[in-house]
Amino acid sequence: MTDSVKQRVYAILESGALDLPAGRFVAGTLGLLIFLNVIAAVLETDAQVFQSYTHLFDVFALISVMIFALEYLVRVWCCTENPLYRDPVRGRLKYMATPVALVDLFVILPFLLLPFIVMNPETLAFIRFFRIFWILKISHYSRALRTFGRVFSAKRGEIFVAFFVMFVLLILGSALIYFAEHDTQPQKFSSVLASMWWWIETMATVGYGAMIPVTCIGKLTAGMEARLCAGLFAPPSGCFASGFVEEINRKKKEAASFPCPHCGKTITREPERKDP
């Protein structure tokens, strides 16, 4: 009886969460609760609104934390239905170390530690605002975000290289503009670290205009960097685009496959040919 209940709970929360009516209901309810908590965390930063509805905010936060703590415990309890976490002890510990489970724990842990923390108004306000990070849990309840997570995981190597190149260009570009402008504008380009802000706002086309190269060598350096970095954001975008195409093709292939009723091997259904 217990095993059948665990299997049913696991199917609702994990394996078929968005395919079963109960799974869609749970996902929709918890997703709505996350959205409401994010809105509440934003509203609480307004002192007048918070003072007017303090009791309502407190009760809502308490109920939400209890629900998400219960969800976390239930996920840990039923995770042994997954063959990867079959062992009752080591399997659960292995599941608790997964990124998804760590996010679940990360978003509720500050509230669970409240009884053991010396409180002051600033700390309490920060912990309450911490609920805005609950939006990280939304990937549990959305196919689109799960797809995004799989794409990011599959392309993490290429994405890391692209962002590493951006970091190298940030360091080199900031250093070059610092040496070109520091003697003329020591207050604005006071260090390489301060020059990084110029590089970021220039390459992101923010254009605040607080830091502008005025020397010939500075203008030449800035122009060369701008041309070099014109396509800076294209590689990460290309990685994500190709990853989404691969994921869509994989899903189409899975949808066109079915097990053979006789031998159990996977059979791929041929696409229908249209007559000319």
N, C-alpha and C positions, 0 to 999 in steps of 0.2 A: 504493500500500500504506500509506504513512504517513498519507495523508488519510483512508483508511477506518478506520485505527486511531484517529486523532484524533476522527473522527465518533462512533465507538463509545464512546470515553472520555468525550466531551462528553455523549453521551446518558445514560451511567451517572451522571455527576456533576451534570449540570445539567438538560438539557431533559426527560428522562424518568426522573429519578432514582428516583422513588417508584412508577413504573409498570412498570419492568423488574425481573426477579428479581435481576439483578446489582446494579442500583441500590439496591434495598431491602436487599440484603446489605451493600453498602458503607455505606449510610446507617446501618443498624443497628449495624454494627461500630464506626464512628467515633462514633456517638452513645453507645454503651456505653463507649468509651475516654474520652470527655469526662466521663461520669458517674463513672468510676473515678478520673480525675484530680482531680475536685472533691472526692471522698471522701478521696483521698490528701492533698490540700492541707489539708483540715480536720484529718485525723489528725496531720499533721506539726506542728501547733501544740501538740500535747501532747509535752512534752520527753521524757518517759519512753518513749512509743511511738516517737518519732523516733530516739532513741538506740538502741533495741533493734533497729530495722529500717532503719537508715540506708542500708545498701548496697542493700536491696531498693527503697527509695524512690528512690535515685539512679538505678538501672538503669531503673526504670519511667518516671521523668521523662525520661531521655535518649531512650528508645525512643519515647515519646509525642511529644516535640518533633520527632524525626526524621520520624515519620509525618505530623504535621501540616505540617511544612515541605515535605515531598514533595507532600502534597495541594495546598498553596498553589501550588507551582511547576507542578503538572500542570493546575490550574485556569487559571493564566495562559497556559500553553502551548495549551490546547484552546479557550480563549475565542473564538478567531477563527472558530469554527464558528457563532457567533452573528452575524447580519448587522449588529448594532450595533457589533461590534468586529472587522469583517472585515479591516481594515488590520493587517499583521503587527506594526508598531511602534506607531503611534498608537492602534490598536485595543486593544492590550494595555495601553498606558498609560492609556487611557480606562477599561478594565475595572479596573485597579489602583486607580483613583480612586473607584470605586463604594463605597457604604457597606458592602456585604457583603464586598468584597475588603479594605477597610481594617480591618474587624474581624478578618478572618483574619490579616492582617499584624500587627495590634496585639497579638494574643494570643501570637504566637511571637517577636516582635522582641526583647523583653528577654532571651530565652534565646540568641538569635543574637548578641547583643552581649556576652555573658558574657566571651569571650576578650579584649575590649577595655576592660573595666571593672575598676577597682581594687576587689578584693573585700574585704569585711569580713563578719563573721557576720550583722549586721543587714541589710545589703544582700542577701546571699545568701538569707536567710530570707524577705525581702519578695518577691524574684523567684520563689522556689519557691511562695510563697502566691499569687502572681500567676496561677497556673494556675486559680484559682477563676473567673477571668474567661473561661476557655474555654467556660463555659456559654453565653456570647453566641453561640458558633458553632452552637448546637443548632438554630437556625432553618433551617440548611441541610438538616436531616434530618427535619423534621416539617411535614406539611401544615398542621396546626393553627396552628403558629407562623408559617408563611408567610402564612396567612390573616390572622393578627393583624397582621403587618407591613404587608400591603396595606391593611387597615382603618385602621391608624395613619397611613399615608402619605396615604390619601384624605381623612382627617378632621383632618389636622395643623393646618389653619387654625383650625377650630372649637376644637380642643383647646388650641391656643396661647392663644386668646382666653379660654377658661375658666380656664386657669392664670394668665394675666395678671391677671384679675379677682381671683383668690385672692391673688396677690402684692400687689395694691393694697390689698385688705382687710387683709392682714397688716401692711403699713406703717401704714395709718391706724389700725387697731385697737390696735396696739402703742403708737403715739404718744399716742392718747387715754388709754389706761390708765396710761401713764407720767406724763402731766401730772396725772392724777387721784390717783395714789398715791405719787408720788415724795416729796413733802414729808412724808408720814406714814410711809412705809417706804423710806427712802433706800438701805438695804442690799439689799433685795430688788428693788425697781424702780429700779435705779441708773441705767439708761439705756434708750433706746428699743430698743437691741439686746438688752439683758437682758430687756426686757418682751416681746420676740418669743417667748421660751420659754413665758411664761404664755399667750400667745395660741394658740400651737401646741398645747400640752397641753390647753387648755380646749376649743378647737374640735374637736380630735381625740378628746375625751372620755377622755383618759388619766387625768386627775384625780389627779396625784401630791400635790397640796395643799401644795407647798412655797411657792407664791406665791398669796396669796388677797387680793382687794380687801377693805379694812376700812372705807373711808370711804363715805358715802352716795353721793357722786357717782361713786366707783369702782364700787360695786355696781350703780348704775343703768347706767353705761357698759357694764359686763360683761354685764348682762342684755340690753341692746339689741344688743350685738354677738353674743351667743349666739343670739338670735332671728333676727338678720339672716343669720347664717352657718349656720342650721339646714339649709338646702338647698344648702350650699356644694359638696358633692361630687356633687350630682345632675347638673349640666350635663356634666362629663366622662363620667360613666357613660352618660348619654343619647346622647352623641356616639358612644361605642363601640357601644352597642346598635343604633343606627340604621345604623351602618357595617357591622356584622355582618349585619343583615337585608339590606342592599343587596348585600353580597358573596355571600350565599347565593342571592339571586334572580338575580344575574349568573351564578353557576355553573349554576343550573338552566336558564337561558336558553341558555348555551353547550352544555350537555348535550343540549338539545332541538334544536340546530342541526346541519346537515350540509351539505356542499357538493353542489351539483347536478352529476351526472355528465356533463351535456351542456354547460352554460354556465359552470360553476364558481362561480356565485353561491351565497350562503348561503341555505339554506332552513330555516325554523323549523317544527318539527313541532308541530302543534296538539295540545293536551292531549286525552286521551280523555274523551268525555262519557259519564257513567253514565246508564243508562236509569232513569227515575223508578219 
